[in-house]
Amino acid sequence: MDPTAREFRLSKSEFNRTRQVVKKHTGIDLSDTKYEMVYSRLAKRLRALGVDRFSDYLALVEADSNGELEEFISAITTNLTHFFREPHHFETLARDVLPAALAAKRPGNPIRIWSAGCSTGMEPYTIAMVVHETVPSYRLRDVQILASDIDRRVLASAQAGVYEQHRCRGVDPARLKQWFRRGVGSNEGLVRVSRELRRSVDFFCMNLMEQWTVVPPMDVIFCRNVLIYFDADAQRRIIEGFANLLSPSGYLFLGHSESLYRKSERFDFLHKTTFRKSR
């Protein structure tokens, strides 16, 4: 797009200033390639507020005028996803991880799974479906599913569990029938995850670059397509934190474009961005 034809002007200095604000409040390191994403997402906020210049908008964010900092974080960090994204991870969870963890657990010690950077909740609800289908007579004391995100708005959406129907394209018909309720009337085209699934996930707000409220031991951590937004040092710190939280031989699932190369030697590579703690 020709920059002169844009509704707003985002100069290089304003873009860099935006990156600094993002890094300060989220730890996310936006690259130069994120210019278009930043413009398209923040232009909506300028339009909604009736602000003409990015410099004026950034002043509102830095002053946290009327809670705009939270709106800013939500605009920058929210990503589209869908159920059963990267399905091989959930096949591994059902086939290998959950049966082994169940066999190793003593009565009263639940399997604990954390979805770190859960966005609108599709990942932890997918985990919950797999758990319910894999663990006989599933009870909350058998498996605990935690889900965190930095964005309170997406967490509210996750807790509600309401989605556009096309977000369920990775869910087979039998699962759709069992775990989702179709909207009718004014809710046509929407689905809601069942109450049973919603009760299975504990959502909470947490910034991976600040003090963690998750306590060990965790048996499984999903942190997929999250680390790519952090610089190498932040990635190493987060991965070290995961290793410290995981139980011996605990599992870590990363996104398709993420790896532990030169970031940690505390995990063994299994397959397709699936790792197991070794020390």
C-alpha positions as CSV (number, residue, x, y, z in Angstrom):
1,M,0.0,0.0,0.0
2,D,1.2,3.5,-0.8
3,P,1.9,5.2,2.6
4,T,0.6,8.5,1.3
5,A,-2.8,6.9,0.8
6,R,-3.1,5.7,4.4
7,E,-5.8,7.1,6.7
8,F,-3.0,7.8,9.3
9,R,0.7,8.3,9.1
10,L,2.9,6.0,11.1
11,S,6.5,7.4,10.8
12,K,9.6,5.3,11.5
13,S,10.2,7.1,14.8
14,E,6.5,6.5,15.9
15,F,6.8,2.8,14.9
16,N,10.0,2.5,17.0
17,R,8.4,4.3,19.9
18,T,5.5,1.8,19.6
19,R,8.0,-1.0,19.8
20,Q,9.6,0.5,22.9
21,V,6.2,0.7,24.6
22,V,5.4,-2.9,23.7
23,K,8.7,-4.1,24.9
24,K,8.4,-2.2,28.2
25,H,4.9,-3.5,29.1
26,T,4.9,-7.0,27.6
27,G,8.5,-8.0,26.9
28,I,7.6,-8.7,23.3
29,D,10.3,-7.7,20.8
30,L,8.6,-6.5,17.6
31,S,10.8,-6.8,14.5
32,D,10.8,-4.3,11.6
33,T,8.6,-6.8,9.7
34,K,5.7,-6.1,12.1
35,Y,5.1,-2.5,10.7
36,E,2.0,-3.5,8.8
37,M,0.6,-5.5,11.7
38,V,1.1,-2.6,14.1
39,Y,-0.5,-0.1,11.7
40,S,-3.5,-2.2,11.0
41,R,-4.2,-3.1,14.6
42,L,-3.6,0.3,16.1
43,A,-5.3,2.3,13.3
44,K,-8.6,0.8,14.7
45,R,-7.9,2.3,18.1
46,L,-7.1,5.8,16.6
47,R,-10.3,5.6,14.6
48,A,-12.3,4.5,17.7
49,L,-10.9,7.3,19.8
50,G,-11.1,10.0,17.1
51,V,-7.3,10.6,17.3
52,D,-5.6,11.8,14.1
53,R,-1.9,11.1,14.9
54,F,0.0,8.1,16.2
55,S,2.1,10.3,18.4
56,D,-1.0,11.6,20.2
57,Y,-2.3,8.0,20.5
58,L,1.0,6.8,22.0
59,A,0.8,9.7,24.5
60,L,-2.6,8.3,25.7
61,V,-1.1,4.8,26.0
62,E,1.9,6.0,28.0
63,A,-0.3,8.0,30.3
64,D,-2.8,5.0,30.5
65,S,-5.6,7.5,29.8
66,N,-9.0,5.8,30.4
67,G,-7.3,2.4,30.5
68,E,-5.9,2.7,27.0
69,L,-2.8,0.7,27.9
70,E,-4.9,-2.4,28.3
71,E,-6.6,-1.8,24.9
72,F,-3.1,-1.3,23.3
73,I,-1.8,-4.5,24.7
74,S,-4.9,-6.4,23.6
75,A,-4.6,-5.0,20.0
76,I,-0.9,-5.9,19.7
77,T,-0.9,-9.3,21.3
78,T,-4.2,-10.9,20.2
79,N,-3.7,-13.7,17.6
80,L,-6.2,-15.7,15.6
81,T,-6.1,-19.4,16.2
82,H,-8.4,-22.4,16.0
83,F,-9.2,-25.7,17.8
84,F,-6.8,-28.6,17.4
85,R,-4.1,-26.4,15.8
86,E,-1.0,-28.5,15.1
87,P,-2.9,-31.7,15.8
88,H,0.1,-33.9,16.2
89,H,0.7,-32.3,19.6
90,F,-2.7,-33.5,20.8
91,E,-2.2,-36.9,19.4
92,T,1.0,-37.1,21.4
93,L,-0.8,-35.9,24.5
94,A,-3.5,-38.6,24.2
95,R,-1.3,-41.5,23.0
96,D,1.8,-41.0,25.1
97,V,1.8,-38.2,27.7
98,L,-1.5,-38.7,29.6
99,P,-1.3,-42.5,29.9
100,A,2.3,-42.4,31.1
101,A,1.5,-39.6,33.6
102,L,-1.5,-41.4,34.9
103,A,0.5,-44.6,35.5
104,A,3.2,-42.6,37.4
105,K,0.9,-40.5,39.6
106,R,0.0,-41.5,43.1
107,P,-3.6,-41.1,44.2
108,G,-4.3,-37.5,45.2
109,N,-1.6,-36.1,42.9
110,P,-3.2,-34.7,39.8
111,I,-1.7,-34.3,36.4
112,R,-1.1,-30.6,35.9
113,I,-1.1,-29.0,32.5
114,W,-0.4,-25.3,31.7
115,S,-1.4,-23.4,28.5
116,A,1.0,-20.4,28.6
117,G,-0.2,-17.7,26.3
118,C,-3.7,-19.2,25.8
119,S,-5.2,-16.3,23.9
120,T,-9.0,-16.8,23.4
121,G,-8.9,-20.3,25.0
122,M,-9.1,-22.6,22.0
123,E,-5.8,-24.3,23.0
124,P,-6.8,-25.1,26.6
125,Y,-10.3,-26.2,25.6
126,T,-8.7,-28.5,23.0
127,I,-6.5,-29.9,25.8
128,A,-9.6,-30.4,27.9
129,M,-11.4,-32.3,25.2
130,V,-8.4,-34.7,24.9
131,V,-8.2,-35.1,28.7
132,H,-11.9,-35.9,29.0
133,E,-11.7,-38.5,26.2
134,T,-8.4,-40.0,27.4
135,V,-8.7,-40.1,31.2
136,P,-11.2,-42.7,32.4
137,S,-13.9,-41.2,34.7
138,Y,-12.2,-37.8,34.5
139,R,-12.4,-35.6,37.6
140,L,-10.8,-32.3,38.5
141,R,-8.7,-34.0,41.1
142,D,-7.1,-36.2,38.4
143,V,-6.1,-33.5,36.0
144,Q,-5.8,-29.7,36.4
145,I,-5.7,-27.5,33.4
146,L,-4.3,-23.9,33.8
147,A,-4.4,-21.3,31.1
148,S,-2.8,-17.9,31.3
149,D,-2.5,-14.8,29.0
150,I,-1.3,-11.2,29.4
151,D,-4.5,-9.9,27.9
152,R,-7.5,-9.6,30.2
153,R,-9.9,-9.1,27.3
154,V,-9.0,-12.3,25.6
155,L,-9.2,-14.1,28.9
156,A,-12.8,-12.9,29.4
157,S,-13.6,-14.2,25.9
158,A,-11.9,-17.5,26.8
159,Q,-13.9,-17.9,30.0
160,A,-17.1,-17.2,28.1
161,G,-16.2,-19.9,25.6
162,V,-18.2,-18.4,22.7
163,Y,-16.7,-18.6,19.2
164,E,-17.5,-18.1,15.5
165,Q,-18.4,-21.4,14.1
166,H,-15.7,-21.4,11.5
167,R,-13.1,-21.4,14.3
168,C,-14.1,-25.1,14.8
169,R,-12.8,-26.2,11.4
170,G,-10.3,-28.5,13.2
171,V,-13.0,-30.3,15.2
172,D,-14.5,-33.5,13.9
173,P,-18.4,-33.8,13.8
174,A,-18.5,-36.2,16.8
175,R,-16.6,-33.8,19.0
176,L,-18.6,-30.8,17.8
177,K,-21.8,-32.6,18.9
178,Q,-20.4,-33.7,22.2
179,W,-18.5,-30.6,23.3
180,F,-20.2,-27.6,21.6
181,R,-23.6,-26.0,21.7
182,R,-24.8,-24.2,18.5
183,G,-26.3,-20.7,18.8
184,V,-29.8,-20.0,17.6
185,G,-31.6,-16.8,16.7
186,S,-29.4,-13.8,17.3
187,N,-26.5,-16.2,18.1
188,E,-26.7,-18.0,14.8
189,G,-23.2,-18.8,13.5
190,L,-21.8,-19.0,17.0
191,V,-20.9,-22.0,19.2
192,R,-20.2,-22.3,22.9
193,V,-18.1,-24.9,24.5
194,S,-20.0,-27.1,27.0
195,R,-20.2,-26.2,30.6
196,E,-18.2,-29.3,31.4
197,L,-15.3,-28.1,29.4
198,R,-15.5,-24.5,30.8
199,R,-15.4,-26.0,34.3
200,S,-12.2,-27.9,33.4
201,V,-10.0,-24.9,32.8
202,D,-8.7,-22.3,35.3
203,F,-7.9,-19.1,33.5
204,F,-5.8,-16.3,34.9
205,C,-3.8,-13.2,33.8
206,M,-0.1,-13.4,33.8
207,N,2.8,-11.7,32.0
208,L,5.6,-14.2,31.2
209,M,8.1,-11.4,31.7
210,E,7.0,-10.7,35.3
211,Q,6.8,-12.8,38.4
212,W,5.0,-16.1,37.7
213,T,2.1,-17.2,39.9
214,V,2.3,-20.8,38.6
215,V,3.8,-23.2,41.2
216,P,5.6,-26.5,40.5
217,P,5.3,-29.3,39.6
218,M,3.8,-29.0,36.2
219,D,3.6,-32.2,34.1
220,V,2.9,-30.6,30.7
221,I,3.4,-27.0,29.4
222,F,2.0,-25.8,26.1
223,C,3.6,-22.5,25.0
224,R,3.0,-22.4,21.2
225,N,3.7,-19.5,18.9
226,V,4.4,-17.3,21.9
227,L,8.2,-17.3,22.2
228,I,8.6,-16.0,18.6
229,Y,7.6,-12.6,19.9
230,F,10.4,-12.4,22.5
231,D,14.1,-11.7,21.9
232,A,16.7,-14.5,22.5
233,D,17.5,-13.6,26.1
234,A,13.8,-13.4,27.1
235,Q,13.3,-16.8,25.4
236,R,16.1,-18.4,27.4
237,R,14.7,-17.0,30.7
238,I,11.2,-18.2,29.9
239,I,12.4,-21.7,28.9
240,E,14.5,-21.9,32.0
241,G,11.4,-21.1,34.0
242,F,9.5,-23.8,32.3
243,A,12.3,-26.3,33.0
244,N,12.2,-25.3,36.7
245,L,8.5,-25.8,36.9
246,L,8.3,-29.1,35.1
247,S,8.4,-32.4,36.9
248,P,11.1,-34.9,36.0
249,S,10.4,-36.1,32.4
250,G,7.7,-33.4,32.0
251,Y,6.7,-32.3,28.5
252,L,7.0,-29.0,26.7
253,F,5.1,-28.3,23.5
254,L,6.3,-25.3,21.3
255,G,4.9,-23.8,18.1
256,H,5.8,-25.0,14.6
257,S,8.4,-22.3,14.1
258,E,10.0,-22.4,17.5
259,S,12.9,-24.5,18.8
260,L,15.3,-24.8,21.8
261,Y,18.4,-24.6,19.7
262,R,21.0,-22.5,21.6
263,K,18.4,-21.7,24.2
264,S,18.4,-24.7,26.6
265,E,20.1,-28.0,27.2
266,R,17.6,-29.2,29.8
267,F,15.3,-30.9,27.3
268,D,15.5,-33.9,24.9
269,F,13.9,-33.4,21.5
270,L,11.2,-36.0,20.8
271,H,9.5,-34.9,17.5
272,K,7.8,-32.0,15.8
273,T,8.5,-29.3,18.5
274,T,7.8,-31.7,21.3
275,F,10.4,-31.9,24.1
276,R,10.8,-33.8,27.3
277,K,12.7,-32.4,30.3
278,S,16.0,-34.3,30.9
279,R,17.4,-32.4,33.8
